Every structure is written in structure tokens, then in C-alpha cells.
Amino acid sequence: MPGHTATNMDFTPEKLTDEAFELLEHLVRIPSVSREEAAAADFLEAWLRRRGLSPQRHGHNLWLLPPALREDRPTLLLNAHIDTVKPSDGWTRPPFEPTREGDRLYGLGTNDCGGGLVTLLQAWRALTARKDLPYNLIYLASAEEEVSGRGGVESVLDKLPEIDVALVGEPTGLEPAVAEKGLMVLDCTAHGRSGHAARREGVNALYEALPDIHWFRTKAFERVSPLLGEVVMSVTMISAGRQHNVVPDKCQFTVDVRPNECYTNEELLAEIRRAVRCDVVPRSTRLRSSSIDTSHPLIARLCAMGRTPFGSPTLSDQALMPFPSFKLGPGQSSRSHTADEYICRSELEAAIRLYTELLA
């Protein structure tokens, strides 16, 4: 069977948490920077098989199907990612050595997204052992999330059954993030004409770029999201000129655009191109803003459980999911990509309890 779960497993929250904590310690010891997740995926695959499970794999992505896949039932995807960013220079503890200090476990990837990875797995195991689930439940440990790589979740969606909704285990303090900003990176080029700086010859491309840079700085798009606020644009890089006495004939700058769910990337790109004089080339339009209706049964259930929906400014694999999705995971987004990243054991247990109560 595609995702068989051992029936003699102790599925109490305490036991599940102990095992999740131990698994996370093992994963911290295995460097898994984006596109270099092979060793971590190998370990996780072997760990699953030792427990009688039958993971499927594509590249560095692993997934588990339910013991009995029913086409007449909706399908829910549980997703978290294996990969991490590179450790920053500010770590005061070894980033690849799990360090326990009281309730905390320090180590690279513990918060983003190891906590969600191991707790969603344990929830999947406990839930698929039940005989009364009215839906199909799939668990996916994906790769390349931190770089939005094409070898990650995007590469396996066509290999999975049709998904109706996804729960993404990013750190949210176990509050549901029901909307998420997208991302477009624009490479812009303003053109001039070179000349000698001493004689005011030519057309200075830097000066040609200034009105467009000012527009990017001050533009306020009309549609404002109640959850995500305004579309945000920031000029983050600029380059022009070859030497001090030559008027530059080209000025290149980069703009980081964070769309809300009120616009498609294509809509924003068209409006930007109409407004500025420089050439505008998007690196990609595939990382879209996402949202789920707050009346969706899972969100309504979370609200009834006392949870508070919010909008998230940070990007996740949701940007590549063409179906409704939301984020809900242990840990805090503010710890992600920071030195001395950590997760708490109590947060892991709370996540397992919440996932199983929500989905049972």
C-alpha cells in the first residue's frame, strides 16, 4: 500500500513529540542548504521505511500517500520543506549541532522549517491510522523552498493526486496565515548616451533613471488588502558607469515587488511598464500571492478553536500552489534566517495536538 502506517505505533501526543524531537535533532546534523538536500532526503526516506512506510521520491522531494486513496473524497496536502538557508556569521552555537537548552532546541532549520516538517509528519501518521477520515491525506517534504527552485514542490505537483487544499507548516506561532504576499524581481535599465564628464556631453543614464526610481519609491497601488496591506516595491540594487570621467550610457537597477492577493503579477507588470520609461524585465512571474477564504471549513474550525487568521508578508511554497492553501506551523517567523535559530519542544507538542484536533 502506498502509505502504510504501522498499527502498533503509540500515537499519544507525548510519544509523537518525543519521536519528532529526536528526528529533528538528526536532521539538524545533516546540512541541507537549498539544492543540496540529498543527504537529508536520504536520511528521511530511510527513517520512514524503517517504520513500515512507503515514501515516494522525485529529486530531493519525498511524499506519503494515504493507505487507501479514495477518488470520491477531497484531498488535503500537508507540506513543509527540508532545505535551509546558509548559516549566517552570527551564530554563537554550532549551526549543524543540535543544542538542547531547557525547552529549546537550537540548530539551523529547527524553526524554518524543521518544526513543521516533523510535526506534520507525525500528524499524518496518527491521522492515517484512523479508519474514519472523510478525506485523503498526503504528506510532502519538499526541497528548494528557500530559493523557490524548480526542483522543489513545483516539480512534484503533477505526480500527486489532485489537491483540494494545502496546509503549509511554516512557522506562524500556530495562528493561521490565510494570505501571503507574492514576489516579482524586476531588472530595470535606463538608457542614455556616453560623453565626456568635463564637457557635460551625452545623456546621463543615472539621471534618466531617477524619475523611475522615484516612481517606484512613491507609487501607491489602488487595491489594498485588508490582510496584506499595500503592494510594496523597493529599489534594492543599482549599477552605472565604468569610470569617473565618462557619462554613463546605461543605468541598471533592481526592484523587489511584493504583490498582495488583489493583483496578479501580470497586472502589476503591465501597470509598471506603462508608468516608467526604463526597460523592465521580470526574472519570473511565477511566485504569486495566495489566499484562502476565511469561510473555508478548516479556517472556520481554527477560528472556533480560538485561532486568529492573519496575512503573512513572507514567501513560501504556497506561491507555487494553484489551489487554496494556508500556513500553520510551530515556531515564529521572526526566528527564521537568524543566528541561533531555535524551536521549543513545547511548540512541537502543541503543533501535533492542534493538527490532529483540527484534522480529525
N, C-alpha and C positions, 0 to 999 in steps of 0.2 A: 504493500500500500504506500502511496506517495509520501505521507507524513505521519506514519505510525508513531504513537506515543505509548511508552511503557505504562501498563495499567497499575503496577505496584509502586509507582512513584509517590512519595509523600508530598502532597500538594498544599500543605499548610503554608500560609504566608511567611512564617518564620523559616521553614525549611527552604522554600523557594528563594528567600532573601539570602540565606547563608550561601547557597549554591551560586546565586547571581554575583554576590560579592567576591567569591573565590574565582569565578570565571573572569570577572573584570580585572582582578589582580594579574591573572595570567596574560590577558590581552594588553595590559599596560607595558608588560615586559617585551612585547613584540612591536618594534617600530612599524607604523602603518601610515606613513605620510601619503597623501593622495598620489595615486598611480603606483604606489609601492606597497600595496596591501596584500601581496601574495602570501607571505608567511602568516599573517594574521588570519586570512581566509582559510589557509590550510589547517591551522590550529582549530579554528571554529568548526570547520567541516568534520575534522576527526573527533572533536568533542561531541558533536551531535550524533555521529554514527556510533560512538561508544554507548550512547544512551538509547539505542534502538531506533533512531530517527533516520529518515532518508532524504537528506537535503539534495536539492538540485543546484547546479552551478553554471554560471556563464561568466568567464573572466574572473574577476575577484568578487562577484556578487553571489550570494547564497540565498536560497529561499526554501520554505517548507510549505507544502500543501496540506490541507486537512485530510484525515484518514479516509473520508468518503466525500468526494466532491459532488455536490448536487446542482445540476443546471437550473433547477426550478427555484433556487434560493439566491438572495443577494450575496455579494462577496465583499468582505471587508479586508483591507490590506493594513497590516501593521508594519511600519518601516522605520528603520534607523540606520545610520551609516557606520562603517568600520573605520574609515580613514580619519586622519587628524591633520591639523596644520603642523608646520615645523615648530619645534620649541623655540621660544624667544630667549634672548640672552639673560633675562632677569630671573631665571629660576634659581631658587635657593635650595631646592631639593633635586635629586636626580629625576629628570622627567620620565625616564623609562624604568624606574624602580618604584613599585607601589609602596607608599609610606603611610602606615596607619597612625593617626594621632587622634585618640578618642573616637568620636563618631565619624571622623573624616578619613577619606582615602584620597591621598594626593597622588597625582600622576597625569601625564599627558593623555588627554582624551577621556578622562574619567567623567567629566561633566558634559563634554561635547564630542561624541555623543554616546560614550560608553554606558552611562546610566540608562538611557533609553534603550540601547541595544540589548542589554542583558535583561532588563525588566520586561520589555515587550516579549522577548523570547520565553521567559518564564510564564507570563500570562498566556501566551499561545499554547504552551504545553498543558497548563492547567485547564484551559477552556476546551481544547480539542479532546481532552479525555472525557468530557461530558457527552452524553448521548442526545441532549435536548436542545442543542444550539440551532436556532432557526436561520442560520446563515453560514456561508463558507468563510473560513478564517485563514488568511495567508500571512506568513511572516517573511519579511525580506530584509536581509542585511546587505546594504548596498555600498558601493565603492565610489570614489571620486566626488563625493558630495562637496567637499571644501573647495573644489575648483570647478564645480558644475561640469565635470568631464563627460564626454560622450560615451565613455566606457562604464558609466555608473547606472543609475536607475533607468535612464532613458534607453539603455541597451537591452533591458530585460522585460520591459512592459509588454512587448508583443509576444513574449513567451509565457506570460501568466494568463489565467482566466480573466475574463472581462471584470474590471473592478468597478464597484458602485461607489465606494467611499474609502478614504485612507486616513489613518491615524499615524502621524509622524512624531517620533519620540524625542524631538528636540527639547532642550531644557527650557521649561516655561514656568517653573515653580508649581507645576501641576494645575495651572489655570489654562483654559482652552484658548489658544490663539486662532481666531476664526477668520483672520485676514492677514495677508503677508505682502509686503512690497516686492515688486519685481526689480529687475536690473537691466539697464542698457548702458553700454560703454560706447561713447562716440569719439571717433578720431576726426578732428576738425582741421582744415587747412585754409588759412587766409593767404592770398597771393598779392605780391607787389612787383616791383621792378628794381633790380640792383643798381647801385650807383655809388659814387664817392661820398663818404660822410662829410668831408670838409666842404663840399660844394652844394650840399642839400640836393643832390641829384637823386633820381629814381623815385620809387614809391615804396615807403617803408611798410613791409607786411605786418610788422608788430602793431603799427598804428591802425592798419586796416583791420586787424583782429580785435582791437579794443572795443568798438561798439558791440560786436557779437559777444565778447566776454561779458560786457556789462549787461547785455540782454539775458544771458544765461544766469547771471547773478541776481537779477531783479524780477524775472518773469514769474508771474503767479498764474498758474493754470486755473481755469474756471471751476472745474469739478473738484470738490474737496470731500474726501471720505470721512464719514463720522468715526471710523475706526482707525484709519491710517493717516488722516490729515491730507496735506497737500502733496502733490508731486514735488520731489526735491531734486534740484540739479546743482552740481558742484564742479567747477573747473579745477582739476587736480594736478595737471601737468602742462608745461609749456616749453617749447623749444624754438629758437630762431637764431639766425646769423651764424657766420663762420669766423669772423674776426671784427675787431672794434671799428675799423675804418671803412667797412663795406655796409651799405644799407641792405638789410635782408630782403630777399625777394620771396621768402616763404616763412610763414609762422604756423607751427603745428601745435595744437593743444588738445587735451583730453578732457571729456566731460563725463562725470558719473551721474546717471539719471536713475532715480528710484521711483518708478510709477506706482500709483495706487490702483485699486481694483476698478476705478471708474474709467480708466483708459486702457486700450490695448497699446502695445509697444508701437505698432504700425501707425496708430492715430497720432501718438506723440511725435514720432519721427517725421511724419508729414507736416505737422504744425511747426516743428522746429525748422525744417528745411524752407518753409515758406517765409519764416521770420528773419533768418540770418543770411548774410552774403557769402560766408565761407562754405567750402565743400564739407559735407557731413557724411561720414561713412560709419555705420554701426558695426561693431565687431560681431554682434549677434542680436537677434530679436527673439530668441527662444526662451529667455528667462522671464516668465510672465508673472505679474501679480496674481494672487489667488485668494479665494474666499469661499466660505460655505455659509448657507443661510442659517441664521440663528434659530430658525424653526425646525431645522433638521432634528430628527429624533435623538441622535447622540448628543447634540448640543443642548437640546431641551432637557435631556436627562441630566447632563452635567450641571445645568442651572438649578434643577430641582435638588441636586446634591450639594448646592451651596457654592458652586464654582462660578467665576466671573469671566465671561468672554472679553477678549481684548484684541487689538491689532498689533502685529509684530513688524518692526522695521527691518529685521534681518532675513536674509535669503536662506532657503533650504531646498531640499529635493521637491518640495511642493511646486516650485516654479516649472518643473518638467512633467507634472501630473495633469493629464487632460480630464480629470474627474474631480468631484468635490473632495476636499481634504482639510484637515486642521492639525495643529501642533499641540501636543500634550505630553510633557515629559518631566522627569525629576531633574533637580538642579536649577541653576539660574543662568539666564543668557548673559548676564554681566560677568560671569566667570569664564565664559568661552574665550579662547585665544589669548588668555592671560597667563603670566608666570604663576607657578604654584597652583594650578588648576586643581579642583577637588570636587568630590561628591560625598555625601553623607550616607552612611548605612541606613539611617532612619528615612532618608529620602527614597532610597531603593525600596524599602518595605512599604512606604506609603504609596509609591507608584504601583507596585504589584497589587496591593489591596484595591486601589482606585480602578485600575484597568479591569481586574476580574469582577468587581462590583458593577462597573459601568457596562461591561460586555456580556455578563451572564444574564 
